[in-house]
């Protein structure tokens, strides 16, 4: 029988590693785990949400300060921040969610096939289904807090359990 504690620890580790890797390698943004106790909520945030099908199915949401979204979008697209449209920023934040989701799933279930649905702007994360495993990771960046929430239906991540052992 799967050990939920091992699965949750492995999902937490996979989410943390994926966020750090994607932010640093693809968006040139250093992210430290955790948030300082005195961290203030940004005036404006941008969030993206996507669902995925597979074993297990679930969803991923990311949220970051709007100012950070503009900076990483400019860096990612290689254009001046002043030349960015709102739509471009939204598309980059959606791509960020897509990359993190793919990185997490490949870490915890590398032998499974997943279908990621198109990310959308907005948190999208409603109340989790009974038995869902919710994994939260927050990072501190130079531009404020970055948060990722992975929700999976049940504890079916066999590779995650092996990784945590």
C-alpha positions in Angstrom: 0.0 0.0 0.0 1.4 3.5 -0.9 2.8 5.5 2.0 1.1 8.9 1.8 3.9 10.6 3.8 6.6 9.3 1.4 4.5 10.4 -1.6 3.8 13.9 -0.2 7.5 14.3 0.7 8.5 13.3 -2.8 6.0 15.6 -4.4 7.2 18.5 -2.2 10.8 17.8 -3.2 9.9 17.4 -6.9 7.9 20.7 -6.9 10.6 22.6 -5.1 13.3 21.3 -7.5 11.1 22.0 -10.6 10.3 25.5 -9.6 14.0 26.3 -8.8 15.2 24.7 -12.1 12.7 26.4 -14.4 12.9 29.8 -12.8 16.7 29.8 -12.9 17.4 28.1 -16.2 14.6 29.4 -18.3 13.7 32.7 -16.7 17.1 33.8 -15.2 15.4 34.3 -11.8 17.0 33.1 -8.6 14.5 31.5 -6.2 15.2 30.7 -2.6 12.9 28.2 -0.8 10.5 29.6 1.7 9.4 33.1 2.4 10.6 35.5 5.1 8.2 35.9 8.0 7.8 39.6 7.2 7.0 39.0 3.5 4.4 41.4 2.2 1.7 40.4 -0.3 2.3 42.2 -3.7 -0.2 44.8 -4.8 -0.9 42.9 -7.9 -0.4 39.3 -8.9 -0.7 37.2 -12.0 -1.7 33.5 -11.8 -1.9 30.7 -14.3 -3.6 27.3 -13.9 -3.5 24.1 -15.9 -4.9 20.6 -15.4 -3.4 17.3 -16.5 -4.6 13.8 -17.2 -2.7 10.7 -16.4 -1.9 8.5 -13.4 -2.6 10.5 -11.3 -4.6 13.3 -12.8 -4.4 16.8 -11.2 -3.6 20.4 -11.7 -0.9 23.0 -11.1 -1.3 26.7 -10.3 1.4 29.3 -10.2 1.2 32.9 -8.9 3.7 35.7 -8.9 3.8 39.5 -8.5 2.7 41.2 -11.7 6.0 43.2 -11.7 8.0 39.9 -11.6 5.8 38.5 -14.5 6.8 41.5 -16.6 10.5 41.2 -15.8 10.7 37.5 -16.6 8.6 37.9 -19.7 11.0 40.5 -21.1 14.0 38.3 -20.3 12.4 35.1 -21.7 11.3 36.8 -24.9 14.5 38.9 -25.2 12.7 42.2 -25.6 12.6 45.4 -23.6 10.0 45.4 -20.8 8.5 48.6 -22.2 7.8 46.8 -25.5 5.8 44.0 -23.8 2.0 43.7 -24.3 -0.2 42.4 -21.5 -1.0 39.4 -23.7 2.7 38.5 -24.1 3.1 38.6 -20.3 0.1 36.3 -19.8 1.4 33.9 -22.4 4.8 33.7 -20.7 3.2 33.1 -17.3 1.2 30.3 -18.9 4.3 28.8 -20.4 6.0 29.0 -17.0 3.2 27.0 -15.5 3.4 24.5 -18.3 7.2 24.1 -17.9 7.0 23.6 -14.1 4.1 21.1 -14.4 6.1 19.1 -17.0 9.2 19.2 -14.9 7.4 18.0 -11.8 5.5 15.2 -13.6 8.7 13.9 -15.2 10.4 13.8 -11.8 7.6 11.8 -10.0 6.2 9.7 -12.8 8.8 9.4 -15.5 7.3 6.2 -16.9 3.8 7.5 -17.2 2.2 9.4 -20.0 0.5 12.7 -19.1 -1.6 15.0 -21.2 -1.3 18.6 -20.1 -4.2 20.9 -20.9 -3.6 24.4 -22.1 -2.8 26.7 -19.2 -5.1 29.7 -18.5 -4.7 32.9 -16.7 -6.4 32.8 -13.3 -5.9 30.7 -10.3 -8.5 28.1 -11.3 -7.7 26.1 -8.2 -11.0 25.4 -6.5 -11.6 23.2 -3.6 -9.6 20.0 -3.9 -11.5 16.7 -4.3 -11.7 14.4 -1.2 -8.5 12.4 -1.1 -6.5 14.9 -3.2 -2.9 15.5 -2.3 -2.1 19.3 -2.3 1.5 20.3 -2.4 2.5 24.0 -2.0 5.8 25.5 -2.6 6.7 29.2 -2.2 10.0 30.8 -3.2 11.4 34.2 -2.5 12.7 36.0 -5.6 14.2 39.5 -6.1 10.7 40.6 -7.2 8.6 39.0 -4.5 7.0 35.7 -3.7 6.5 33.0 -6.3 4.0 30.3 -5.4 3.2 26.9 -7.0 0.4 24.6 -6.0 0.3 21.0 -7.3 -2.9 19.0 -6.7 -3.0 15.3 -7.5 -6.0 13.0 -7.1 -4.8 10.4 -4.6 -1.4 9.1 -3.9 -0.8 7.1 -7.0 2.7 8.5 -7.7 4.7 5.3 -7.5 7.9 6.9 -8.7 7.5 9.6 -6.1 7.4 7.0 -3.4 10.6 5.3 -4.7 12.3 8.7 -4.9 11.4 9.5 -1.2 12.7 6.1 0.1 
